[in-house]
Amino acid sequence: MAVIGNKKYSKQIEHHFSKYPDKRSAVMPLLYIAQEEYGWVNDDGIQEVAELCELDPTHVKSIAGFYTMYSEKSKGKYWLQVCTDLSCALRGADEFHKDLKAYLEVEEGGTTDDDLFTVEHVMCLAACDNAPMLQCNFHYMENLDMEKMKAWVEEKRAELQKELDA
């Protein structure tokens, strides 16, 4: 059953197709849609993007595998990518990254037991002047410290608890 090809994403898909002279050129934005829907680029998402773009699934999988912005394994609801490049490290990013993993009780690339948070380091998100910083589901969070981060984490956990209680 096609999920990303359904009405939920039809306007987005048509928008991306309209920007390119060939459907195949829309493969990368459609991979983002698949990742948004499934939380990662899984085999179903690969197949659906391949069908929509009229490409072989192996070709789509090779594109998803080449670019680091696509995840080929399941992640938590919040994918926390901490920039630890040299400029950010000089502003405390390494220590922040280490403390965040310890606080969430995960190893590098690990996901919390509640499936909310996955933490990993990345190289250069181009926001060195606002480090420590991270990218959460492709949105920047800058000028961080552990106090701010703990408050944000607990806010997200409280939101989940509200959803579960409802």
C-alpha positions as CSV (number, residue, x, y, z in Angstrom):
1,M,0.0,0.0,0.0
2,A,1.5,3.3,-1.0
3,V,1.7,5.7,1.9
4,I,3.7,8.6,0.5
5,G,1.8,8.5,-2.7
6,N,-1.6,9.0,-1.0
7,K,-3.5,12.2,-0.5
8,K,-1.6,13.3,2.6
9,Y,1.5,14.1,0.5
10,S,0.0,14.6,-3.0
11,K,0.4,18.4,-3.0
12,Q,4.0,18.2,-1.9
13,I,4.8,15.5,-4.5
14,E,3.1,17.4,-7.3
15,H,5.0,20.6,-6.2
16,H,8.3,18.7,-6.4
17,F,7.4,17.2,-9.8
18,S,6.5,20.6,-11.1
19,K,10.0,22.0,-10.4
20,Y,11.8,19.5,-12.6
21,P,11.6,18.6,-16.3
22,D,11.8,14.9,-15.4
23,K,10.2,12.9,-12.6
24,R,13.5,11.3,-11.8
25,S,14.9,14.6,-10.7
26,A,12.5,14.7,-7.7
27,V,14.0,11.6,-6.1
28,M,15.8,13.5,-3.3
29,P,12.8,15.6,-2.1
30,L,10.6,12.5,-2.2
31,L,13.1,10.6,-0.1
32,Y,12.6,13.4,2.5
33,I,8.9,12.8,2.4
34,A,9.4,9.1,2.8
35,Q,11.8,9.7,5.8
36,E,9.2,12.1,7.3
37,E,6.5,9.5,7.0
38,Y,8.4,6.4,8.2
39,G,11.0,8.1,10.4
40,W,13.7,6.7,8.2
41,V,14.2,5.6,4.6
42,N,13.0,2.0,4.8
43,D,12.4,-0.5,2.0
44,D,8.7,0.6,1.7
45,G,9.8,4.2,1.2
46,I,12.4,3.2,-1.3
47,Q,9.9,1.3,-3.3
48,E,7.3,4.0,-3.2
49,V,9.8,6.7,-4.3
50,A,11.1,4.4,-7.1
51,E,7.5,3.9,-8.4
52,L,6.7,7.6,-8.2
53,C,9.9,8.7,-10.0
54,E,9.8,5.7,-12.4
55,L,13.2,4.5,-11.2
56,D,14.7,1.2,-10.2
57,P,14.5,0.7,-6.4
58,T,18.2,-0.1,-6.4
59,H,19.0,3.3,-7.9
60,V,16.9,5.1,-5.3
61,K,18.5,3.0,-2.5
62,S,22.0,4.0,-3.7
63,I,21.0,7.7,-3.6
64,A,19.6,7.3,0.0
65,G,22.8,5.5,1.0
66,F,25.1,8.1,-0.4
67,Y,23.7,11.2,1.4
68,T,24.0,11.5,5.1
69,M,20.7,13.4,5.5
70,Y,18.9,10.2,4.8
71,S,18.8,7.6,7.6
72,E,18.7,4.0,6.6
73,K,18.0,2.7,10.0
74,S,15.2,3.5,12.5
75,K,15.7,6.5,14.6
76,G,13.9,8.0,17.5
77,K,11.2,10.6,17.0
78,Y,13.8,13.3,17.5
79,W,17.1,12.8,15.6
80,L,19.7,14.9,17.5
81,Q,22.8,15.5,15.4
82,V,25.4,17.4,17.4
83,C,28.0,19.2,15.4
84,T,31.4,18.3,16.8
85,D,33.6,19.8,14.0
86,L,36.7,21.6,15.2
87,S,35.1,25.1,15.4
88,C,32.1,23.8,17.5
89,A,34.4,21.6,19.6
90,L,36.4,24.7,20.5
91,R,33.1,26.2,21.8
92,G,32.3,23.1,24.0
93,A,30.5,20.8,21.6
94,D,32.5,17.7,22.4
95,E,31.7,18.0,26.1
96,F,28.0,18.9,25.3
97,H,27.7,15.8,23.1
98,K,29.2,13.6,25.7
99,D,27.0,15.0,28.4
100,L,23.9,14.7,26.2
101,K,24.6,11.0,25.6
102,A,25.1,10.4,29.3
103,Y,21.9,12.3,30.2
104,L,19.9,10.2,27.7
105,E,21.8,7.0,28.6
106,V,22.7,6.2,25.0
107,E,25.8,5.4,23.1
108,E,26.8,7.1,19.9
109,G,24.0,6.6,17.4
110,G,21.8,5.1,20.0
111,T,18.2,5.6,20.7
112,T,16.5,6.0,24.1
113,D,14.4,3.2,25.5
114,D,11.2,5.3,24.9
115,D,12.2,5.7,21.2
116,L,12.1,9.5,21.5
117,F,15.7,10.5,21.0
118,T,18.6,9.3,18.8
119,V,21.9,11.0,19.3
120,E,24.9,11.2,17.0
121,H,27.7,13.5,16.1
122,V,28.0,15.1,12.7
123,M,30.6,17.2,11.0
124,C,29.9,20.9,10.2
125,L,26.4,22.1,10.2
126,A,27.7,25.6,9.3
127,A,26.6,27.3,12.6
128,C,30.0,27.5,14.3
129,D,29.3,30.9,15.8
130,N,26.3,29.5,17.7
131,A,27.8,26.3,19.1
132,P,27.2,24.1,20.9
133,M,24.4,23.4,18.5
134,L,22.6,20.5,17.0
135,Q,20.2,19.7,14.3
136,C,16.9,18.1,15.4
137,N,15.0,16.6,12.5
138,F,16.7,19.1,10.2
139,H,15.9,22.1,12.4
140,Y,18.7,23.9,14.2
141,M,18.9,24.4,17.9
142,E,21.7,26.8,18.8
143,N,23.6,28.2,21.7
144,L,22.9,25.2,23.8
145,D,23.9,24.1,27.2
146,M,22.8,21.1,29.2
147,E,20.4,23.0,31.3
148,K,18.5,24.2,28.2
149,M,18.8,20.7,26.6
150,K,17.5,18.9,29.7
151,A,14.5,21.3,29.8
152,W,13.7,20.6,26.1
153,V,14.1,16.8,26.5
154,E,11.7,16.8,29.5
155,E,9.2,19.0,27.6
156,K,9.2,16.4,24.8
157,R,8.8,13.6,27.2
158,A,5.9,15.4,28.9
159,E,4.2,15.9,25.5
160,L,4.6,12.1,24.8
161,Q,3.1,11.3,28.2
162,K,0.1,13.6,27.4
163,E,-0.5,11.8,24.2
164,L,-0.3,8.4,25.9
165,D,-2.7,9.6,28.7
166,A,-5.3,10.9,26.2
